[in-house]
Amino acid sequence: MRKVLEIGGCIAAVVLIAFGVGALVTGFNARSTVHDTLAQENIVGTPDMTPAAIRAEAKEAGLDVSKLSFPTLSVAGKDINTGERAHAFAGYMRIHTLEATGGQTYAEMPRYATADGKGTNDPALAVQVNGQPQSNSAREIWVTETALATALQSSYMADQLSLFGIVTGVALLLSGIGFGILVLAGVLRSREEAFGVFARRAPKAPASHTPVVAS
């Protein structure tokens, strides 16, 4: 039975090490892919993409800054080539879009354009071209900006998942190596060897000497 346990322990250790190596390779490959893909887009943060500058800009545009979530990472003048920077850049983009729409989200903006620029949801009151009401260009801008921001957020999530895979791989690898050492060291060979490390050894009794009587 002990032999079966030792063999099973060795197999378990090998499996843990194999999964750990696989998770590490997958995590590093995914992280590299995310960074390379972002770098190919040549996105650079604008000068106002700092926490202080964007807050002041939003306040000047008349937005209620108390209700907005501002990025905490500055990407001004920096290449957007990591998931963390992509996440921050997407946050700055949202503030820029709200500034352009007067603080209105996509759902809050009217569907059609009007001559006064306020927009309307009534097609009969909208600007007509060839008998068709014209859509609100601000909504189209919001859709475009949101699509790019969503792609950047997806890159951020992929980057975080790859980092989680790397951490998991390290944990599995260390667990497998540690488990293998215990098995190869023979800890499972007997109960005394398994728990004797933590037990206090009893002192050996002194050897008794039987006197030899000369005849």
N, C-alpha and C positions, 0 to 999 in steps of 0.2 A: 504493500500500500504506500509505503514511504517513497518507493521508487516512482510510482505513478504520480504522486504529488510533486516530486522533484521535476519530472519530465513536463508535467502540466505547468509548473512555475516557469520553467525555461521557455516554453511556448508562449505563455502570457507575456513574459518580458520581451521576447522578440516581436510579438504583435504590437505591444505598446511602443516600442522603439520605431517599428515600421510606420505606424500611424503618426507618430510624432514627426518623423522625417518628412512624410507625405504632407502633413499639415504645414510644416515650415516651408517646403518648396512651393506649395500652392499659395500660401500667404505672401511670400516674397514676390512670386510671379504676378499675382493680382495687384499688389501695391505698385510694382514697377509699371504694369500696364496702365493703371490709373494715372500715374505721374507722367508717363510718356504721352498719353492721349491728351491730357490737359496742356502739356507743353506744346503740342502740335498746333493748338489753337492760337498761340501767341497773344494771350489775353494779359493785359497789364492794368493794374489798378490806377484809377484816375487820382489827381492830386487831392481831391476832397474825400477820399476813402480812408479817413481816420475817424475814430470815435468822436473826437471833439468837433472836427470840421463838419461832419455829416449832421450832427445834432444842431449845430448853429445854422446850417443851411436849411434844415427842415423847419426850424423855428422861424426863419426869415420867410419861408414859403407859406407860412400861415398854418402849418400842420400842428396838431395837438401832440407835442412830443411826449406827454405823460402817458399816452395810449399806444406809443410805438415801441417796438423792440429794436434796439440799435446793435450793430455788430460791436464786438469788443476787441477785435484784432485789426490792426492797421495794415492795409495792403497798398497804400499809396505808392505808386512807382514800382511796385513789385510784380514779378511774373507770377501769374496764377498757375502754378504747376504742382500743387499739393491739394489734398482733399480739404485740409483745414482752411487754406486760402480760398478755395472754391466756395466753401460754405460762407465765409465772410463776404466774398464778392457778391454772392447771391443776395445777402442781406442788404448790402449797399444798393444793389440794383432795385430792390423793392422800394427803398426810400426814394430813389430817383423817380420811379414810376408814380408813386403817390404824389410827389411834388408836381409832376406833369398833369396829373388828373385832379388836382385840388384836394387830395386826400381821399378820393373815392376809389373803392375796389372795383373789380370787374363787375361784380353782381350789382353794385350800386350805381353804375354809370348807365345813362339812357342808351337805348339801342341805336337810335337814329340821330343824324346830324340836323341842326337847325341853323338858320341864318344868324341868329344872335349868339351862336356858339355854346348855348346851354344844353342842347340836345333834348330829345323827347322819346317817349316810348310809343307815341301815337304816329303811325306811318302817314296819316293824312296831314300832319303838321310838319313833317320832315321835308328837307330839301329834296326836290324831285329832279331826277335826270332820266329823260326818256320814259317818264311815267313811273319810275321806280324810286322808292325812298332810299336815300343814301345812308349807309351805316356810319356810326360814330367812329371816326378815325382814332379817337383816344382808346376805344375798346380794342381796336386792332393792335395798337401799340402795346397795350397791357398783355394781350395774348402772346405777342412776340417776346416781350420781356419775361413773362412767366414761363414760357417754354424753355428759354435759355437758363433761367434761374433753376428750374426743375432739373435740367440736365446737370447743372453744377452741384445741386444738392445730391443727386444720384451718385456723382463722383465722390462726394464726401462720404456717403454711406458705404460705398464700395471700399473706400480707403479705410474706414473704421472696421469693416468686416475683415479685411485682409490683415489688419493689425491684430484683431481678435484671433484669427487663424494662426498667426505667428506665436502669440502668447500661449494658445492651446497646444501648439506643436511643441514648444519648449517644455510645458508641463508634462505632456505625454512622454517626451523623450527622457526627461529626468526621472519620471516614475518608472519607466521601463528599465533604465540603467540601474536604478536603486533596487528594484525588484530582482533583477538579474544577479546583482552582487549578493543579495541575501540568499538566493537559491544556490549559487555557485559556492558560497562560503559554507554551505551545509547547515544553515540554521534550522532547516526543516527536517533534519535527519533524526532528531530525537527531542523529546519534550525538555530534557535537561539542557540541551544546547540552545533551544529556542528561548527559554526563559531564564537560563542560568546567568545571563549577563546582568539581569536586574536583581538577582537573588544574592543574599549574603552567604558566602561560602562558609561552611562549618569548619572549624579548625581540625586538622588531622590529629588523631589520637597518637600519643607517643608510642613508639614500638616497645613492646615488652621484651625483656631479656630474661631468659630462663637460666638460672645459674647451673653450671655444670659441676656435678659432684664427682670428685675423683674416687674411683673404687680402689 
